[in-house]
Amino acid sequence: MTDRRSPRVTLLGFTVPDDVLAEIIARDTIMPTQTHTFAWALVRALRAAGCPVHLLSAAPVSTWPDNRQVRFRPGAFRQDDVDGHLLAFVNLLGLKHLTRFVAAWRTGSRELREQATDVLLVHGVHSPFLWFGVLRARRRGVRVVPVLTDPPGVALPTDGRLVRLLRGLDVTLVRAALARCSGVIALTPALADDFAPGRPRLVMEGICAAEPASVDEAPPTATRDIVYAGGLSRAYGVDRLVEAFRGLPGDDLRLCVYGRGELEGWLRDQAAVDRRIAPPELLPRAELLPRLSRASVLVNPRPVDQDFVRWSFPSKIIEYLATGVPVVSTRLPGIPAGYDPWLSFAEPDTVEGLRTALGQVLSLPPEVARARGVGAARFVSETRGPAAQGRRMHDFLAHLCGLGVGADERAFAPDRVG
């Protein structure tokens, strides 16, 4: 008789409680808010589709000295009716990967057995976790399925020669592990094509957790705010956005940027000489979302000519659209064509292109702009919400486990987007 139950999932990655995230943000040079948001969206979507979920998580922190805490201790936690274990590790270069692998082996082996896990879902391309899956979980009959959100081994400007050497070694280890996995869930087709060729795949660019906006949600404001939220860096086009904004007419316009990064000091200098530019702020998610919802335009100015963008789908696109506010974005190759009716594209992705796209959106009649925003919010809620994306993941994982849900296996073949 065919087993038609839902797959039992252990999610290995960085799904930590909210209070742990708050501590990390307070003391770290990175801001893993998007990692946190996506991880919990995965959990909620899987549970919405009927999959039992258990968590094995490491704190998503920078390596010492960017984060001054060296020793991270193990512990159990519970959030949103989901149980999990924090993995211990030593936060020093080299030892970080080794101790995370040892912790996953010790704690994960026990948890896979006690939870009767069908699928080990590995969040990201973290080689210690992938190789725990390949060497331990797979031999226990557990399907190992990585969730590819970024390419492995992305170099940072601050990386020294040793770090770059280790990153290259890590890419080799990641590729070898991915070749041994049961399948992958990837944010873009390019991630699956380049790093897991030949593996069954589900392409799923994100999950919208917000309720669709309604036409009367946004109260009138004294200013028309153009808002960006994310990393404050040139790599994300924030400097271009500032220059584009300077050329827009209107004393009631205000540019607001929220986040952390290399341009914080420069942005404060710009605010000091231009009263229409607000100083950068770093806000908790609960305070940021209302700011996004009150904006006149939300902007994703990431340049398209960088090597990594073909693998990228910025999670802020879904988050922006869910607010019901019109969105201006550069035309990144990882944005599916289904989003085209709901985005205003800056083409080309230059200062002038951004300025033109912003001006066109700002000139729309208020009722037209709001109706477009609300349509976009409904689009992401209905097609990228937890119910829709959870069902797709459920069917993909059930197909890999042979649980007989009647999924069309051609939808998950390597030459299909899924």
Order of alpha helices (4+ residues) and beta strands (2+ residues): beta-alpha-alpha-beta-beta-beta-beta-beta-alpha-alpha-beta-alpha-beta-alpha-beta-alpha-beta-beta-alpha-beta-alpha-alpha-beta-alpha-beta-beta-alpha-alpha-alpha
